[in-house]
Amino acid sequence: MKEMHKSKHVLKEYFFVIIGAVLVGLAYNMFLLPSKLAAGGISGVSTILHEVYGIEPAYTQFLINIPLFIIGWITMGKDFSGKTLVGTFCVPFVIWLSTDIPITVTNPFLGSLYGGIVLGIGLGIVYKGNGSTGGTAAIAQIVKKFTGLSSGYSQLIVDGLVVAASLIVFNLELTLFALMCIYVSSKVIDFVQLRTSATKLILIITEEEERVQSMIRDEIDRGLTKIRSVGGYSNQNKTMILCVTEQVEAIYLKKKLQQEIPTAFVVFINASEILGRGFTIDKYYGQQL
């Protein structure tokens, strides 16, 4: 029974990755390419090459993703799984299938807005399936490894370089619309994954106090508060851990808890304003380093 449940869960994740990849591919052919928006990543590179040399975006994305996937496998190891392989090559396949789709949007404002929404929904679904669409995520991981920057900042640098390159090919107006598309898609991804605001108050009730504490301190580098509590049903002693994180950190912690401590009771609460170390003042303010 346990193996059957695990198999269903894996199939569900693959289903999410495939559905999300289909939406990503359709967003590209329906909104981004017709509007000439190089909204970061490999899709942005393929848009630029299509405009300059007329190369089919599906072929460009497929060929570029092969070495990037190999690089990602080397740099990220076990994080690159079968689901990542499916997501990486499913997107260019969908783009190839929908090359002559009759429904397109050429207005850059509508393309950036609705393209960003559809793209964000697709990527959010892929991430909910614990998958990835590959591409510049591998490069971002390398930047993170050698610079010490966060994943978010590393990805922003990589995507920013692609958008900056589009300024050479397209005009400033289209480049600004591309930046708008990136912003819209990032917000939609957050909504799909956690339906949340930028900062989270996380309440974790668990019997495995040390493991959760290690995750928070060592893996996302955040502080925490522990409150001794008693289960209302079991009448057993437990620990409630309070932690405040940024959106990306909350998503990472959610994934780790689901994988390693599925019995933990976790509540994510939108935090409207946070004052203190790591938010309004530097994380290491007043400390001797």
C-alpha positions as CSV (number, residue, x, y, z in Angstrom):
1,M,0.0,0.0,0.0
2,K,2.8,2.4,0.9
3,E,4.6,1.7,-2.4
4,M,1.4,2.2,-4.3
5,H,0.9,5.6,-2.6
6,K,4.4,6.6,-3.4
7,S,4.0,5.6,-7.1
8,K,0.8,7.7,-7.3
9,H,2.6,10.6,-5.8
10,V,5.5,10.3,-8.3
11,L,3.1,10.1,-11.2
12,K,1.2,13.1,-9.9
13,E,4.5,15.1,-9.9
14,Y,5.3,14.0,-13.4
15,F,1.8,15.1,-14.5
16,F,2.4,18.5,-12.9
17,V,5.7,18.9,-14.7
18,I,4.2,18.0,-18.1
19,I,1.2,20.2,-17.7
20,G,3.3,23.1,-16.5
21,A,5.8,22.6,-19.4
22,V,2.9,22.7,-21.9
23,L,1.8,26.0,-20.5
24,V,5.3,27.4,-20.6
25,G,5.7,26.4,-24.3
26,L,2.3,27.9,-25.2
27,A,3.0,31.1,-23.3
28,Y,6.2,31.5,-25.5
29,N,4.5,30.9,-28.8
30,M,1.3,32.8,-28.0
31,F,2.6,35.8,-26.2
32,L,6.4,36.2,-25.9
33,L,7.7,35.4,-29.4
34,P,4.9,37.3,-31.3
35,S,5.4,40.3,-29.0
36,K,9.2,40.1,-29.4
37,L,9.8,39.9,-25.7
38,A,13.1,38.4,-24.6
39,A,12.0,37.8,-21.0
40,G,15.2,36.2,-19.7
41,G,16.4,32.6,-19.8
42,I,16.8,30.4,-22.8
43,S,13.5,31.6,-24.2
44,G,14.9,35.1,-24.3
45,V,18.0,33.9,-26.0
46,S,16.0,32.0,-28.6
47,T,13.8,35.1,-29.2
48,I,16.9,37.2,-29.9
49,L,18.4,34.6,-32.3
50,H,15.1,34.2,-34.1
51,E,14.9,38.0,-34.7
52,V,18.5,38.3,-35.8
53,Y,19.1,35.0,-37.7
54,G,15.6,33.5,-38.2
55,I,16.5,30.3,-36.3
56,E,13.5,28.3,-35.1
57,P,13.2,28.9,-31.3
58,A,12.4,25.2,-30.6
59,Y,15.7,24.1,-32.1
60,T,17.6,26.8,-30.3
61,Q,16.2,25.9,-26.9
62,F,16.7,22.2,-27.5
63,L,20.4,22.5,-28.5
64,I,21.2,25.0,-25.8
65,N,19.5,22.9,-23.1
66,I,21.6,19.8,-23.8
67,P,25.0,21.3,-22.5
68,L,23.2,23.2,-19.8
69,F,21.5,20.1,-18.6
70,I,24.9,18.4,-18.4
71,I,26.3,21.4,-16.5
72,G,23.3,21.4,-14.2
73,W,23.7,17.7,-13.5
74,I,27.4,18.2,-12.5
75,T,26.8,21.3,-10.3
76,M,23.4,20.3,-8.7
77,G,23.8,16.5,-8.6
78,K,20.8,14.7,-7.2
79,D,18.6,17.9,-7.5
80,F,18.6,17.2,-11.3
81,S,16.2,14.3,-11.5
82,G,14.0,12.6,-14.2
83,K,11.4,15.3,-13.7
84,T,14.0,17.9,-14.6
85,L,14.9,16.0,-17.7
86,V,11.2,15.8,-18.7
87,G,10.6,19.5,-18.0
88,T,13.8,20.6,-19.8
89,F,13.0,18.9,-23.1
90,C,9.2,19.0,-23.0
91,V,9.2,22.8,-23.3
92,P,11.0,23.0,-26.7
93,F,8.9,20.0,-27.9
94,V,5.7,21.9,-27.1
95,I,7.1,25.0,-28.8
96,W,7.9,22.9,-31.9
97,L,4.4,21.4,-31.9
98,S,2.7,24.8,-31.6
99,T,4.9,26.7,-34.0
100,D,2.0,27.7,-36.2
101,I,-0.6,28.2,-33.5
102,P,-3.2,30.7,-34.9
103,I,-3.9,32.4,-31.5
104,T,-1.2,35.0,-30.9
105,V,-0.8,38.4,-29.2
106,T,1.5,40.9,-30.9
107,N,0.8,43.9,-28.5
108,P,3.9,44.0,-26.2
109,F,1.8,45.3,-23.2
110,L,-0.7,42.5,-23.5
111,G,2.1,40.0,-24.3
112,S,4.1,40.9,-21.2
113,L,1.0,40.9,-18.9
114,Y,-0.8,37.8,-20.0
115,G,2.4,36.0,-21.2
116,G,3.8,36.6,-17.7
117,I,0.7,35.2,-16.1
118,V,0.6,32.0,-18.3
119,L,4.3,31.6,-18.0
120,G,4.2,32.0,-14.2
121,I,1.3,29.5,-13.9
122,G,3.2,27.0,-16.0
123,L,6.5,27.4,-14.0
124,G,4.6,27.4,-10.7
125,I,3.0,24.0,-11.6
126,V,6.3,22.6,-12.7
127,Y,7.9,23.6,-9.4
128,K,4.9,22.2,-7.5
129,G,5.8,18.9,-9.1
130,N,9.4,19.3,-7.8
131,G,10.6,19.6,-11.4
132,S,12.4,22.2,-13.4
133,T,12.5,23.5,-17.0
134,G,16.3,23.6,-16.9
135,G,17.8,26.3,-19.0
136,T,19.6,29.1,-17.2
137,A,18.8,27.6,-13.8
138,A,22.0,25.6,-14.2
139,I,24.0,28.8,-15.0
140,A,22.4,30.5,-12.0
141,Q,23.5,27.6,-9.7
142,I,27.1,28.1,-10.9
143,V,26.9,31.8,-10.2
144,K,25.6,31.0,-6.8
145,K,28.3,28.5,-6.1
146,F,31.2,30.8,-7.0
147,T,29.9,34.1,-5.7
148,G,27.9,33.1,-2.6
149,L,24.9,35.0,-3.8
150,S,21.4,33.6,-3.2
151,S,19.5,31.6,-5.8
152,G,17.2,34.5,-6.4
153,Y,19.9,37.0,-7.0
154,S,21.9,34.6,-9.2
155,Q,18.9,34.0,-11.4
156,L,18.2,37.7,-11.6
157,I,21.8,38.3,-12.8
158,V,21.5,35.7,-15.5
159,D,18.1,36.8,-16.7
160,G,19.2,40.4,-16.5
161,L,22.1,39.7,-18.9
162,V,19.7,38.2,-21.4
163,V,17.3,41.2,-21.1
164,A,20.3,43.6,-21.5
165,A,21.3,41.7,-24.7
166,S,17.8,42.2,-26.0
167,L,18.3,46.0,-25.8
168,I,20.9,45.6,-28.6
169,V,18.4,43.8,-30.9
170,F,15.1,45.4,-29.9
171,N,14.3,48.9,-28.7
172,L,14.1,50.1,-25.1
173,E,10.4,49.9,-25.0
174,L,10.3,46.2,-25.7
175,T,13.1,45.6,-23.2
176,L,11.1,47.3,-20.5
177,F,8.1,45.2,-21.4
178,A,10.3,42.1,-21.1
179,L,11.3,43.2,-17.6
180,M,7.6,43.7,-16.8
181,C,6.9,40.1,-18.0
182,I,9.7,38.7,-15.7
183,Y,8.2,40.6,-12.7
184,V,4.6,39.4,-13.4
185,S,5.7,35.8,-13.9
186,S,7.7,35.8,-10.6
187,K,4.7,37.0,-8.7
188,V,2.4,34.4,-10.3
189,I,5.0,31.6,-9.5
190,D,4.9,32.7,-5.9
191,F,1.1,32.7,-5.9
192,V,0.8,29.2,-7.5
193,Q,3.3,27.7,-5.1
194,L,2.2,29.2,-1.8
195,R,-0.5,31.7,-2.6
196,T,1.4,34.2,-0.4
197,S,3.0,37.5,0.1
198,A,6.8,38.2,0.1
199,T,7.4,37.5,3.8
200,K,6.2,34.5,5.8
201,L,5.6,33.6,9.5
202,I,6.0,29.9,9.7
203,L,4.7,27.9,12.7
204,I,6.1,24.3,12.9
205,I,4.9,21.9,15.5
206,T,7.0,18.7,15.6
207,E,8.7,16.2,17.8
208,E,11.9,16.3,15.7
209,E,13.1,19.6,17.1
210,E,16.8,19.3,16.2
211,R,16.2,18.3,12.6
212,V,13.9,21.3,11.9
213,Q,16.3,23.6,13.8
214,S,19.2,22.4,11.7
215,M,17.2,23.1,8.5
216,I,16.3,26.6,9.4
217,R,19.7,27.6,10.8
218,D,22.1,25.8,8.4
219,E,20.2,25.7,5.1
220,I,18.3,29.0,5.0
221,D,20.3,30.9,7.6
222,R,17.4,32.2,9.6
223,G,16.8,32.6,13.3
224,L,14.0,30.9,15.2
225,T,12.0,30.8,18.4
226,K,11.0,27.6,20.3
227,I,7.9,27.4,22.4
228,R,7.2,24.3,24.5
229,S,3.7,23.0,23.9
230,V,1.4,20.1,24.6
231,G,-0.7,18.3,21.9
232,G,-4.4,18.8,22.6
233,Y,-5.3,15.4,21.2
234,S,-2.3,13.3,22.2
235,N,-1.4,15.2,25.4
236,Q,2.2,14.7,24.5
237,N,5.0,17.3,24.8
238,K,5.9,18.9,21.5
239,T,7.9,22.0,20.3
240,M,6.4,24.8,18.3
241,I,9.1,26.6,16.2
242,L,8.4,30.1,15.0
243,C,10.4,31.4,12.0
244,V,10.1,34.4,9.7
245,T,11.5,34.0,6.1
246,E,11.4,35.5,2.7
247,Q,9.2,33.9,0.0
248,V,11.9,31.9,-1.7
249,E,13.1,30.5,1.7
250,A,9.6,29.6,2.7
251,I,9.1,27.6,-0.5
252,Y,12.5,25.8,0.0
253,L,11.6,25.0,3.7
254,K,8.2,23.7,2.7
255,K,9.7,21.3,0.2
256,K,12.3,20.1,2.7
257,L,9.8,19.5,5.4
258,Q,7.5,17.6,3.1
259,Q,10.4,15.4,2.0
260,E,12.1,14.7,5.3
261,I,9.6,15.3,8.1
262,P,6.1,14.8,6.6
263,T,4.5,14.4,10.0
264,A,5.3,18.0,11.0
265,F,2.3,20.3,11.4
266,V,3.2,23.5,9.5
267,V,1.3,26.8,9.0
268,F,2.4,29.5,6.6
269,I,1.1,33.0,7.5
270,N,1.5,36.2,5.5
271,A,3.5,38.7,7.4
272,S,2.6,42.3,6.5
273,E,5.6,43.9,8.0
274,I,8.7,42.6,9.8
275,L,11.1,44.8,11.9
276,G,14.4,43.4,13.1
277,R,17.6,41.6,12.2
278,G,17.6,40.1,8.7
279,F,14.8,42.4,7.5
280,T,14.9,46.1,8.4
281,I,18.5,45.8,9.6
282,D,21.4,43.7,8.4
283,K,21.4,40.0,9.5
284,Y,24.8,40.4,11.2
285,Y,24.3,43.9,12.6
286,G,26.2,44.3,15.8
287,Q,28.0,41.0,15.6
288,Q,31.7,40.4,15.4
289,L,32.5,38.4,12.3
